[in-house]
Amino acid sequence: MSKRLSRTVLGVAVLSLVTLGLPATASADTAAAQHAKAERTVTDVVPAPVAAKADPRANFRLSPATVIRADREGKQVAEYLAGLLRPATGYRLPVVTGHRGGGPAISLETGHADHRVGTEGYQLKVSSSGVTLKANTDEGLFLGVQTLRQLFPSAIDAKTVQHRSWVVSGGTVLDYPRFGYRSAMLDVARHFFTPAQVKLYIDQIAQYKINTLHLHLSDDQGWRIEIKSWPKLATVGGQTAVGGAPGGYYTQEQYKDLVRYAASRHITVVPEIDMPGHTNAAQHSYAELNCDGVAVPPRTDIEVGYSSLCIGKDITYKFVDDVVRELAAITPGKYINIGGDEAHSTTPEDYQTFAKKVHPIVAKHGKLITGWHDIAKTNPPVSAVPQFWGTTGTDANVAAAAARGNKILMSPANKAYLDMKYNPQTPLGLDWAALIEVKDGYDWDPATYLQGVTEKNVLGVEAPLWSETLITSDNIEFMAFPRLPGHAEIGWSPKASRSWDAYRLRLAKQGPRWVQQGIDFYRSTQVDWK
């Protein structure tokens, strides 16, 4: 068929639709979308969905006439989606309720979703006439949006208007998570990161369906949260960082703003105050926290295991009570992390004594305990969550905790630590746990890694990012990407859906998106970047 004849046939079809009272722009866009090739398909998504079926004949073309429809529960997510799509398209994309506004639409519907999707799952259907996203909750809609945005061309993430067509890959998706707790940790104690930098990381992890941000707020090198009853923790302890870099701290108002921002991305913040070790910044700020009553000098090196609160002094528990009380009051999530790792200067007996006094303090202020897996040896409440950070497949204390009913958060350092170097030449990071290339970080399973910890014992997974060598957001991005999406997939996708050979192909297609987003990622030779 000649091009002239093709245009004639298309024109007749459009004219017929107009005669029937249907919008001509919609019909033209439908025809164009059916003949346009999408940049990726529903089977290219990271994390991999439970079920996805591509249909190239059902591609949808976003146009200036497109609206975003939402019910009352989904309106906030709809506004978020519009905010993602407007900069690159230049389209108005008005958010409308009900069936107001004719023409092509992206529809967000709360309720009437497949019973399997639960609270975080969703159903997505992309057809030539429109896009429908269904979920039981606004959280499910938000997570579904993260899949939908991956079906657009990579240029959708550009910050300025791009003059091009916007074809969305056709097909259907049914999706829900394997584990309900999917976390990333950011160490803001070794080096301080501003609220704007933390918000940037929140946006970056949200697009891979991470739902928890663990903030490591205190360590030997710096204290990063304002405690009004102990003000020098921030004003003195917050002034130092590794290598003499500038310190800093969050006021309680700034912290609350971070918590609200994370919540707008359906991410819960878990704050950590590490104790009874990793406390040099606090002991530098207040002499009375030391057994001899003499303030210790600040530390800006990266050694560990030398500090300890004074276990036998009553003031220690007044300090813990005040800190937990103030932090609990500004943290809506149910967990507070009490650290507990590398307390080499605390005797085993003192460690047990400390735990017995601190666990009830956390409960008194209405929070549940999470901490590094070292807390498992204290026989914590069954509601406590030990976070496994070891590098071997056995740990008797963690296995015993799992047998008692404690859920375990899996973060093996030789697999999940994002601050480990990729290879010996990596300019950032450490290598004490392992060298972790992209495949190494992807090829493990949280339900089989640790003896005595099976699927039913696992709360979820976390990818910690320690900042001894990280100073800028570019540094964060280089170590987190491309490994973090793999950990997100481990937490979200069914085990049967995961294979390295398939994942590396899907991961490669994320590269152009990161370029548009300005993410400074490591271009591993294990991945054929597109």
C-alpha positions as CSV (number, residue, x, y, z in Angstrom):
1,M,0.0,0.0,0.0
2,S,1.4,3.4,-0.9
3,K,2.0,6.1,1.7
4,R,-0.6,8.3,0.0
5,L,-3.2,5.5,0.1
6,S,-2.3,4.7,3.7
7,R,-3.0,8.3,4.7
8,T,-6.2,8.3,2.7
9,V,-7.5,5.1,4.5
10,L,-6.5,6.5,7.9
11,G,-8.2,9.8,7.1
12,V,-11.4,8.0,6.1
13,A,-11.3,6.0,9.4
14,V,-10.9,9.2,11.4
15,L,-13.7,10.9,9.5
16,S,-16.0,8.0,10.2
17,L,-15.2,8.1,13.9
18,V,-15.9,11.8,14.0
19,T,-19.3,11.1,12.4
20,L,-20.0,8.6,15.2
21,G,-19.2,11.3,17.8
22,L,-15.8,9.8,18.8
23,P,-12.7,12.1,19.2
24,A,-10.5,12.2,16.1
25,T,-7.4,12.7,18.1
26,A,-7.9,9.6,20.0
27,S,-8.4,7.5,16.9
28,A,-5.4,8.9,15.2
29,D,-3.2,8.3,18.3
30,T,-4.6,4.8,18.5
31,A,-3.6,4.0,15.0
32,A,-0.2,5.6,15.4
33,A,0.5,3.7,18.6
34,Q,-0.4,0.4,16.9
35,H,2.3,1.0,14.3
36,A,4.9,2.5,16.6
37,K,7.5,0.4,18.2
38,A,7.9,0.6,22.0
39,E,11.4,1.0,23.5
40,R,10.7,-1.8,26.0
41,T,7.9,-4.2,26.9
42,V,6.1,-5.2,30.1
43,T,8.5,-8.2,30.4
44,D,11.5,-5.8,30.7
45,V,10.4,-4.3,34.0
46,V,12.7,-4.3,37.1
47,P,11.8,-5.8,39.6
48,A,10.3,-8.6,37.5
49,P,6.5,-8.8,37.9
50,V,4.7,-11.9,39.0
51,A,3.0,-12.2,35.6
52,A,3.4,-10.1,32.5
53,K,2.2,-10.5,28.9
54,A,3.3,-8.2,26.2
55,D,1.0,-7.2,23.4
56,P,2.7,-5.0,20.7
57,R,-0.7,-4.5,19.0
58,A,-2.0,-2.8,22.1
59,N,0.6,0.0,22.4
60,F,-0.8,3.3,23.8
61,R,0.3,6.7,22.6
62,L,0.3,9.5,25.2
63,S,-0.9,12.8,23.6
64,P,-1.8,16.4,24.5
65,A,-5.4,15.2,24.9
66,T,-4.6,12.5,27.5
67,V,-6.1,12.9,30.9
68,I,-5.3,11.0,34.1
69,R,-8.4,9.7,35.8
70,A,-8.5,8.8,39.5
71,D,-10.9,8.2,42.3
72,R,-10.6,10.0,45.6
73,E,-8.2,7.5,47.1
74,G,-5.9,7.5,44.1
75,K,-5.8,11.3,43.4
76,Q,-2.5,11.9,45.2
77,V,-0.8,9.1,43.2
78,A,-2.4,10.5,40.0
79,E,-0.9,13.9,40.8
80,Y,2.5,12.3,41.4
81,L,2.2,10.5,38.0
82,A,1.3,13.7,36.2
83,G,4.3,15.3,37.9
84,L,6.6,12.6,36.4
85,L,5.2,12.9,32.9
86,R,4.7,16.6,32.4
87,P,8.3,17.9,32.2
88,A,9.4,15.8,29.3
89,T,6.1,15.8,27.4
90,G,5.1,19.4,28.0
91,Y,1.5,18.1,28.1
92,R,-1.1,19.4,30.6
93,L,-2.2,15.9,31.6
94,P,-5.0,17.1,33.9
95,V,-6.0,14.9,36.8
96,V,-9.8,14.4,36.7
97,T,-12.2,12.4,38.9
98,G,-14.8,10.0,37.6
99,H,-15.4,10.0,33.9
100,R,-15.0,13.7,33.3
101,G,-12.9,14.6,30.3
102,G,-13.3,12.6,27.1
103,G,-10.5,11.2,25.0
104,P,-7.6,8.9,25.9
105,A,-6.9,8.4,29.6
106,I,-4.6,6.8,32.1
107,S,-7.1,5.5,34.8
108,L,-6.1,4.8,38.4
109,E,-8.7,2.7,40.2
110,T,-8.8,1.7,43.9
111,G,-10.6,-1.5,44.7
112,H,-12.0,-4.3,42.6
113,A,-8.4,-5.6,41.9
114,D,-7.5,-9.3,41.8
115,H,-7.6,-10.7,45.3
116,R,-4.0,-11.9,45.0
117,V,-2.5,-8.4,44.9
118,G,-3.0,-7.6,48.6
119,T,-2.1,-4.2,49.9
120,E,1.0,-3.5,47.7
121,G,0.1,-5.3,44.5
122,Y,-1.6,-4.0,41.4
123,Q,-3.0,-4.9,38.0
124,L,-1.9,-3.0,34.9
125,K,-3.5,-3.1,31.4
126,V,-2.1,-1.0,28.5
127,S,-4.3,-1.0,25.4
128,S,-4.4,1.2,22.4
129,S,-7.3,3.1,23.8
130,G,-6.0,3.8,27.3
131,V,-4.2,2.6,30.4
132,T,-5.9,1.1,33.4
133,L,-4.1,0.6,36.7
134,K,-6.0,-1.1,39.5
135,A,-5.0,-1.8,43.2
136,N,-6.6,-2.3,46.5
137,T,-4.8,0.7,48.1
138,D,-3.1,3.9,47.1
139,E,0.2,2.2,48.0
140,G,-0.5,-0.4,45.4
141,L,-1.3,2.3,42.8
142,F,1.9,4.0,43.6
143,L,3.9,0.8,43.1
144,G,2.1,0.2,39.9
145,V,3.0,3.6,38.7
146,Q,6.7,2.6,39.1
147,T,6.0,-0.2,36.6
148,L,4.1,2.1,34.2
149,R,6.8,4.7,34.1
150,Q,9.3,2.0,32.9
151,L,7.0,1.3,29.9
152,F,7.6,4.8,28.5
153,P,10.6,5.7,26.4
154,S,13.6,6.6,28.5
155,A,13.3,10.2,27.5
156,I,10.2,10.5,29.7
157,D,12.7,11.1,32.6
158,A,14.2,14.2,30.9
159,K,13.8,17.4,32.8
160,T,13.0,19.5,29.7
161,V,10.4,19.1,26.9
162,Q,11.4,16.5,24.3
163,H,9.6,16.8,21.0
164,R,8.9,13.2,20.1
165,S,6.1,10.5,20.4
166,W,5.4,8.9,23.7
167,V,4.5,5.2,23.1
168,V,3.7,3.1,26.1
169,S,4.2,-0.7,25.7
170,G,1.0,-2.7,25.4
171,G,0.2,-5.6,27.6
172,T,-0.9,-6.8,31.0
173,V,0.7,-7.1,34.4
174,L,-0.4,-8.8,37.6
175,D,2.1,-8.1,40.4
176,Y,2.6,-8.3,44.2
177,P,5.7,-8.6,46.4
178,R,7.4,-11.7,47.7
179,F,8.5,-9.9,50.9
180,G,6.7,-7.0,52.6
181,Y,9.8,-5.4,53.9
182,R,12.2,-4.1,51.2
183,S,14.7,-1.6,52.5
184,A,17.7,0.5,51.7
185,M,20.0,2.0,54.4
186,L,21.9,5.3,54.1
187,D,24.7,6.0,56.5
188,V,24.6,9.7,57.2
189,A,26.9,9.5,60.2
190,R,30.3,8.8,58.6
191,H,29.6,11.6,56.1
192,F,26.6,13.9,56.4
193,F,24.1,14.2,53.6
194,T,21.8,17.1,53.4
195,P,18.0,16.8,53.4
196,A,18.0,17.5,49.6
197,Q,20.5,14.6,49.0
198,V,18.4,12.2,51.1
199,K,15.2,13.2,49.2
200,L,17.0,12.5,46.0
201,Y,18.0,9.0,47.2
202,I,14.4,8.5,48.3
203,D,13.1,9.2,44.8
204,Q,15.8,6.9,43.3
205,I,15.0,3.9,45.5
206,A,11.2,4.4,45.3
207,Q,11.2,3.7,41.5
208,Y,12.3,0.1,42.3
209,K,9.5,-0.5,44.9
210,I,11.7,-0.1,48.0
211,N,9.3,0.7,50.9
212,T,11.7,1.4,53.8
213,L,14.6,3.8,54.4
214,H,16.9,3.0,57.3
215,L,18.8,6.1,58.3
216,H,22.0,5.4,60.3
217,L,21.9,8.6,62.4
218,S,24.7,8.1,64.9
219,D,28.2,6.7,65.0
220,D,31.7,7.3,66.3
221,Q,32.3,10.0,63.7
222,G,29.1,12.0,64.0
223,W,25.7,12.5,65.6
224,R,23.1,13.6,63.0
225,I,19.7,14.2,64.8
226,E,18.7,17.0,67.1
227,I,17.8,15.8,70.6
228,K,16.4,18.8,72.5
229,S,17.0,17.4,76.0
230,W,20.7,16.7,75.0
231,P,21.5,19.6,72.6
232,K,25.2,19.1,72.4
233,L,24.7,15.7,70.7
234,A,24.0,17.7,67.6
235,T,25.8,21.0,68.2
236,V,29.0,19.3,69.3
237,G,28.7,15.7,68.1
238,G,27.3,16.7,64.8
239,Q,30.3,18.8,63.8
240,T,32.6,16.0,62.7
241,A,32.8,13.4,59.9
242,V,35.3,10.9,58.5
243,G,38.5,12.5,57.3
244,G,37.7,15.9,58.8
245,A,34.9,16.5,56.3
246,P,32.2,19.0,57.3
247,G,29.6,17.5,59.7
248,G,26.0,18.5,60.0
249,Y,22.8,17.3,61.6
250,Y,19.1,17.4,61.0
251,T,16.9,19.5,63.2
252,Q,13.8,17.7,64.3
253,E,11.7,19.8,61.8
254,Q,14.0,18.7,59.0
255,Y,13.8,15.1,60.1
256,K,10.0,15.3,60.2
257,D,10.0,16.8,56.7
258,L,12.2,13.9,55.5
259,V,9.7,11.4,57.1
260,R,6.8,13.2,55.3
261,Y,8.6,13.2,52.0
262,A,9.4,9.5,52.3
263,A,5.8,8.8,53.2
264,S,4.7,10.6,50.0
265,R,6.7,8.0,48.2
266,H,5.2,5.2,50.4
267,I,8.5,4.7,52.2
268,T,8.7,4.3,55.9
269,V,11.8,5.8,57.7
270,V,13.5,3.6,60.4
271,P,15.9,5.7,62.4
272,E,19.0,4.1,64.0
273,I,20.8,5.2,67.1
274,D,23.7,2.7,67.3
275,M,24.6,1.6,70.9
276,P,26.2,0.5,73.2
277,G,29.2,0.8,70.8
278,H,29.7,3.2,67.9
279,T,29.1,6.0,70.4
280,N,32.2,8.1,70.4
281,A,30.4,11.2,69.0
282,A,28.0,11.1,72.0
283,Q,30.7,10.5,74.5
284,H,32.7,13.4,73.0
285,S,29.6,15.6,73.5
286,Y,28.8,14.6,77.1
287,A,31.5,13.6,79.5
288,E,29.0,12.0,81.9
289,L,28.4,9.2,79.4
290,N,32.0,7.9,80.0
291,C,32.8,5.8,83.1
292,D,35.5,8.2,84.2
293,G,33.5,11.3,83.6
294,V,36.0,12.6,81.0
295,A,34.9,13.5,77.5
296,V,36.7,11.6,74.8
297,P,38.3,13.4,71.8
298,P,36.5,13.3,68.5
299,R,37.3,10.6,66.0
300,T,37.3,11.0,62.3
301,D,39.0,7.7,61.3
302,I,37.1,4.6,60.2
303,E,38.2,2.2,63.0
304,V,35.4,0.3,64.8
305,G,34.8,-1.4,68.1
306,Y,36.6,0.9,70.5
307,S,33.7,2.9,72.0
308,S,31.1,1.9,74.6
309,L,28.6,3.7,76.8
310,C,29.2,3.2,80.5
311,I,26.9,0.3,81.3
312,G,26.9,0.7,85.0
313,K,25.9,4.4,85.2
314,D,22.2,5.4,85.7
315,I,22.8,8.5,83.4
316,T,23.3,6.1,80.5
317,Y,19.7,4.9,80.7
318,K,18.4,8.5,81.2
319,F,20.3,9.3,78.0
320,V,18.8,6.3,76.1
321,D,15.3,7.1,77.4
322,D,15.5,10.7,76.3
323,V,16.8,9.9,72.9
324,V,14.3,7.1,72.2
325,R,11.5,9.3,73.6
326,E,12.2,12.2,71.3
327,L,12.9,10.1,68.3
328,A,9.8,8.0,68.8
329,A,7.7,11.1,69.0
330,I,8.7,12.2,65.5
331,T,8.8,8.8,63.8
332,P,5.4,7.4,62.8
333,G,6.9,4.0,61.7
334,K,6.7,1.2,64.2
335,Y,10.5,0.4,64.4
336,I,13.5,2.1,66.0
337,N,16.8,0.5,65.3
338,I,19.1,0.3,68.4
339,G,22.2,-0.9,66.5
340,G,24.1,-3.3,68.7
341,D,26.9,-4.3,66.3
342,E,30.7,-4.3,66.9
343,A,30.4,-3.5,70.6
344,H,33.9,-5.0,71.2
345,S,34.6,-2.7,74.1
346,T,31.5,-3.9,76.0
347,T,31.9,-7.2,77.9
348,P,29.4,-9.9,77.1
349,E,27.9,-9.5,80.6
350,D,27.5,-5.8,80.2
351,Y,26.0,-6.2,76.7
352,Q,23.3,-8.4,78.2
353,T,22.7,-6.0,81.0
354,F,22.4,-3.1,78.5
355,A,19.9,-5.0,76.4
356,K,17.7,-5.9,79.4
357,K,17.5,-2.2,80.3
358,V,17.1,-0.8,76.8
359,H,14.5,-3.2,75.3
360,P,11.8,-2.1,77.8
361,I,12.6,1.6,77.1
362,V,11.9,1.2,73.4
363,A,8.6,-0.6,74.2
364,K,7.6,2.1,76.7
365,H,7.7,4.6,73.9
366,G,5.5,2.5,71.7
367,K,8.1,1.2,69.3
368,L,9.4,-2.2,68.2
369,I,13.1,-3.0,68.1
370,T,15.2,-3.7,65.1
371,G,19.0,-3.9,65.3
372,W,22.0,-5.6,63.8
373,H,22.0,-9.4,64.3
374,D,24.2,-9.1,67.3
375,I,21.1,-8.4,69.3
376,A,19.9,-11.9,68.7
377,K,22.2,-13.2,71.5
378,T,20.2,-11.1,74.1
379,N,17.0,-13.2,73.6
380,P,15.1,-10.1,72.5
381,P,11.3,-9.9,72.4
382,V,9.8,-12.0,69.6
383,S,8.6,-8.8,68.0
384,A,12.3,-7.6,67.6
385,V,13.9,-7.9,64.2
386,P,17.6,-8.9,64.0
387,Q,19.2,-7.8,60.8
388,F,21.7,-10.3,59.6
389,W,24.9,-8.7,58.2
390,G,27.3,-11.6,58.4
391,T,29.3,-13.2,55.6
392,T,28.9,-16.9,56.3
393,G,25.9,-19.2,56.0
394,T,25.7,-20.1,59.7
395,D,24.9,-18.1,62.8
396,A,23.6,-20.0,65.8
397,N,22.1,-17.0,67.6
398,V,20.2,-15.8,64.5
399,A,18.9,-19.3,63.8
400,A,17.8,-19.6,67.5
401,A,16.0,-16.3,67.2
402,A,14.2,-17.5,64.1
403,A,13.2,-20.7,65.9
404,R,11.7,-18.6,68.7
405,G,9.7,-16.7,66.2
406,N,11.7,-13.5,65.5
407,K,11.6,-12.4,61.9
408,I,15.0,-11.8,60.3
409,L,16.0,-9.0,58.0
410,M,18.6,-10.3,55.5
411,S,21.6,-8.1,54.6
412,P,24.6,-10.4,54.2
413,A,27.5,-8.0,53.9
414,N,29.2,-10.1,51.1
415,K,26.1,-9.8,49.0
416,A,24.0,-6.8,50.0
417,Y,26.4,-4.1,51.2
418,L,26.4,-1.5,48.5
419,D,29.6,0.1,49.8
420,M,31.7,-2.9,48.9
421,K,34.0,-2.3,45.9
422,Y,32.9,-3.9,42.6
423,N,36.5,-4.9,41.8
424,P,40.0,-4.0,43.1
425,Q,40.1,-0.9,40.9
426,T,36.9,0.7,42.2
427,P,37.8,4.2,43.4
428,L,35.2,4.2,46.2
429,G,34.1,1.8,48.9
430,L,35.7,-0.9,51.1
431,D,36.4,-4.6,50.5
432,W,36.5,-6.2,54.0
433,A,33.4,-8.3,53.3
434,A,33.9,-9.0,49.6
435,L,34.3,-7.6,46.2
436,I,30.7,-7.5,44.9
437,E,30.1,-7.3,41.2
438,V,26.6,-6.9,39.9
439,K,26.1,-10.7,39.4
440,D,27.4,-11.4,42.9
441,G,24.9,-9.0,44.5
442,Y,22.1,-10.6,42.5
443,D,22.8,-14.3,42.8
444,W,21.7,-15.1,46.3
445,D,18.4,-15.9,48.0
446,P,17.3,-14.7,51.4
447,A,15.4,-17.8,52.2
448,T,18.4,-20.2,51.7
449,Y,21.4,-18.1,52.5
450,L,21.5,-18.7,56.3
451,Q,21.1,-22.1,57.9
452,G,18.0,-22.2,60.1
453,V,16.4,-19.2,58.4
454,T,13.8,-20.2,55.8
455,E,11.2,-18.3,53.8
456,K,8.8,-18.1,56.7
457,N,11.4,-16.6,59.0
458,V,12.4,-13.8,56.6
459,L,10.9,-10.4,57.1
460,G,12.6,-9.0,54.0
461,V,15.9,-7.7,52.6
462,E,17.9,-4.5,53.0
463,A,20.8,-3.1,51.0
464,P,22.9,-1.0,53.3
465,L,25.2,1.8,52.0
466,W,27.9,2.8,54.4
467,S,29.6,6.2,53.8
468,E,33.1,6.0,55.0
469,T,34.3,6.8,51.5
470,L,31.2,8.5,50.1
471,I,30.9,12.3,50.1
472,T,28.6,13.4,47.3
473,S,25.4,12.2,45.7
474,D,27.4,11.0,42.7
475,N,29.3,8.8,45.1
476,I,26.1,7.4,46.5
477,E,24.7,6.7,43.0
478,F,27.9,5.1,41.7
479,M,27.9,2.5,44.5
480,A,24.1,1.9,44.6
481,F,23.5,1.7,40.9
482,P,23.3,-0.8,39.3
483,R,23.3,-3.1,42.3
484,L,20.4,-1.7,44.3
485,P,17.7,-2.6,41.6
486,G,18.9,-6.2,41.9
487,H,18.3,-6.2,45.7
488,A,14.9,-4.7,45.1
489,E,14.1,-7.6,42.7
490,I,15.3,-10.1,45.3
491,G,12.8,-8.6,47.8
492,W,9.9,-8.2,45.3
493,S,10.0,-10.8,42.6
494,P,9.0,-14.5,42.9
495,K,12.1,-16.6,43.2
496,A,11.1,-18.6,40.2
497,S,11.1,-15.4,38.1
498,R,14.7,-14.6,38.8
499,S,17.7,-15.6,36.7
500,W,20.9,-13.7,36.1
501,D,20.8,-14.2,32.3
502,A,17.3,-12.7,32.0
503,Y,18.0,-10.0,34.6
504,R,21.1,-8.6,33.0
505,L,19.2,-8.0,29.8
506,R,16.4,-6.2,31.7
507,L,18.9,-4.2,33.7
508,A,20.7,-3.1,30.6
509,K,17.5,-1.3,29.5
510,Q,17.5,0.7,32.7
511,G,20.8,2.4,31.7
512,P,19.2,5.0,29.4
513,R,16.7,5.9,32.1
514,W,19.5,6.6,34.5
515,V,21.3,8.8,32.0
516,Q,18.2,10.9,31.7
517,Q,17.8,11.1,35.4
518,G,21.4,12.1,35.9
519,I,22.3,9.0,37.9
520,D,26.1,8.4,37.9
521,F,26.0,4.6,37.7
522,Y,28.8,2.0,37.4
523,R,28.9,0.6,33.9
524,S,29.7,-3.0,34.8
525,T,31.2,-5.1,32.0
526,Q,28.8,-7.9,33.1
527,V,25.9,-5.9,31.5
528,D,25.5,-5.0,27.8
529,W,24.3,-1.4,28.5
530,K,22.0,-0.1,25.8
